[in-house]
Amino acid sequence: MKSICAEDQGSPRRDGRGAVNRRQTLLGAAALVTGGLLAPARAWAQPPSADEVRAIAKDAYIYGFPLVDSYRIQYSYFVDRGGAEYKAPWNTIFNNARVYTPDDKAIQTPNSDTPYSYVGADLRAEPIVFTVPAVDKGRYYSLQFIDMYTFDFAYVGSRATGNGAGSYLLAGPAWKGQKPKGIRQVIRCETEFAFVLYRTQLFNPGDIENVKRIQAGYKVQTLSQFLGKPAPPATPEIAFIKPITAEQERSSLDFFGILNFILQFCPTHPSEKALMARFARIGVGAGKPFDANSLSPETRTALQEGMADAWKAFASFKETQLDTGKKSSADGFGTRAHLKNDYMQRMSAAVLGIYGNAKEEAIYPVYFVDSGKQKLDGANRYTIRFAPGQLPPANAFWSLTMYQLPSSLLYANPLNRYLINSPMLPNLKRDADGGITLYVQNEPPGVDKEANWLPAPKGPFFAAMRLYWPKPAALSGQWKAPPMQKIS
C-alpha cells in the first residue's frame, strides 16, 4: 500500500491536430520570453543529434504531460459544445447536482463523495469574482484553483476560509489592479486560464436537495459585472485546437503541437527560462508551429523514443517511489513552490489522479498492492481492518473508492456502490472489539458482511482512500492507512 491521489466563447474553429496557425502564434507572442529562448543560441548553434532530440523529448514530455492531459479534459468541459462531457462556456459555473458514476469518463479517478461544480476561467480580459454563500456548519465544501500547469495555487472553503459567505477575486498574470471594495481576497494565477473545481459534501442520497441549495448560491461574475461597470474590450477569439485522446497522448507526435498551443497562455516562469530554451531545440515553445509530418524519419523516431523513455521513467518512479511509500500525494499536488520543479512528481500525479488536492486539503492513501506486495485483482478477496480508534483522522470526512484498471474509472456493480465513506459509519457492522473490517472482492461476502462490502471488478483494480481536511496525525504520518490483506 502506498499513497498518491487521485473540468467558450463562440463556436471554436478546429484546426488540424498539432498545428498552430499564425493567429494563435500572435496570441502567444506576449508569453514568449526572448532572453530565455535566445540567450544560449551560440552554445547551441549546431542542430541537435538524434540522441539529443530523444533526451530533450523525454524531458519535454514529462514536463508537458500534465498540461496536455488537462487541456484534453477542459476542452471537453468548456469548448466542445456537442460533446458528451460539455459543461458550460468559459466563466460560467456548471453545477453537477449528483455524484460521479461509471458513466463519467472524461476524468480519471473522480471522487464519488462530493457533487462537483466547475468553472473554466478565461482571465485574459479581466478578473473573475467568485461569490460563495454561507454553508451550514459541519458540511465540507471547497473551491480548488488549478492553473494550466496543474498547480493547486489557492483554495476557498471550509478549511481555507471558513463556511461564511464572501466574494473572492481571481486575477490573471496581466492584471495590475488593487483589491476592490467587497472582495475578501485577491487570488493571483500565473496562467491566462484556470480551472476552478468545487466540491460540496453530500451526506447521503436524501441530502441532495440541501446540496442543490448551496450550489444555487455559488455565483461567478466578471469584475466589471461585480462592480456594475462597463466591460473592458474583448480579447481575441481563440481557435481551440482539438485535443488527442488519452491513449494517443502516450505516443502521438501531435502531443508537442498541442503543448505549444497551451504554452502561449503560460508566461514563462523565471525558473524555467533555461528549460524552455532547451526545449526550443526540438521545436517546443509557446505558440510555435509543430508539424510532425515535415520532420525527417530520424527525427520522428527520436521524438517517439523520447516519449517512450518518459513512460519508462514514470514506471520506474511509480515502482520505486510511490509503490514503496517513499513518495505520496502530499508530494505530487500543490503550489509551484511546493513541487520545486519536480516534473516527474507532477507527471505522476496527473497520470494517477489529475486535479488531486494539496495535502492541507486532502491526502490520498492508495492501494495498488496488497500486504504481500502483489498487485490487486478481483480474482482474489481482500480485507481492510480499522482497529478501534484508528479510523482515518479527518476534520471533514474520509472515503475508500474502487477504480478498475486500466481506465482508472469507477466500477459499475449491482449495488451501485462505488465507495465506503464516513457518513456510512452508522450502517457499517462493527467487529467484536469495536473495530471495522471492510471486504474488498468481486463476489458478495455474505448477507452478514454485505454492509461492509466494497465491490471490486473481476480483473485488476486499485482503491483510493481520501481524507478531506486531514488532521495532524494523518499529515505527520503518526496515523497510517492499514494494509489490504489477501484472504484467498
Secondary structure as GFF3:
##gff-version 3
##sequence-region A 1 488
A	DSSP	beta_strand	2	3	.	.	.	ID=ss1
A	DSSP	alpha_helix	22	27	.	.	.	ID=ss2
A	DSSP	three_ten_helix	29	31	.	.	.	ID=ss3
A	DSSP	alpha_helix	34	38	.	.	.	ID=ss4
A	DSSP	alpha_helix	50	78	.	.	.	ID=ss5
A	DSSP	beta_strand	94	95	.	.	.	ID=ss6
A	DSSP	beta_strand	116	122	.	.	.	ID=ss7
A	DSSP	beta_strand	128	132	.	.	.	ID=ss8
A	DSSP	beta_strand	141	147	.	.	.	ID=ss9
A	DSSP	beta_strand	152	157	.	.	.	ID=ss10
A	DSSP	beta_strand	166	171	.	.	.	ID=ss11
A	DSSP	beta_strand	185	188	.	.	.	ID=ss12
A	DSSP	beta_strand	193	200	.	.	.	ID=ss13
A	DSSP	three_ten_helix	205	207	.	.	.	ID=ss14
A	DSSP	alpha_helix	208	216	.	.	.	ID=ss15
A	DSSP	beta_strand	219	222	.	.	.	ID=ss16
A	DSSP	alpha_helix	223	227	.	.	.	ID=ss17
A	DSSP	three_ten_helix	248	250	.	.	.	ID=ss18
A	DSSP	alpha_helix	254	263	.	.	.	ID=ss19
A	DSSP	three_ten_helix	270	272	.	.	.	ID=ss20
A	DSSP	alpha_helix	273	279	.	.	.	ID=ss21
A	DSSP	three_ten_helix	280	282	.	.	.	ID=ss22
A	DSSP	three_ten_helix	292	294	.	.	.	ID=ss23
A	DSSP	alpha_helix	297	317	.	.	.	ID=ss24
A	DSSP	pi_helix	318	322	.	.	.	ID=ss25
A	DSSP	alpha_helix	329	332	.	.	.	ID=ss26
A	DSSP	alpha_helix	336	339	.	.	.	ID=ss27
A	DSSP	alpha_helix	343	353	.	.	.	ID=ss28
A	DSSP	beta_strand	362	363	.	.	.	ID=ss29
A	DSSP	beta_strand	365	367	.	.	.	ID=ss30
A	DSSP	beta_strand	382	386	.	.	.	ID=ss31
A	DSSP	beta_strand	394	404	.	.	.	ID=ss32
A	DSSP	beta_strand	409	410	.	.	.	ID=ss33
A	DSSP	beta_strand	419	421	.	.	.	ID=ss34
A	DSSP	three_ten_helix	422	427	.	.	.	ID=ss35
A	DSSP	beta_strand	436	441	.	.	.	ID=ss36
A	DSSP	three_ten_helix	447	452	.	.	.	ID=ss37
A	DSSP	beta_strand	453	455	.	.	.	ID=ss38
A	DSSP	beta_strand	461	470	.	.	.	ID=ss39
A	DSSP	alpha_helix	472	476	.	.	.	ID=ss40
A	DSSP	beta_strand	485	486	.	.	.	ID=ss41
###
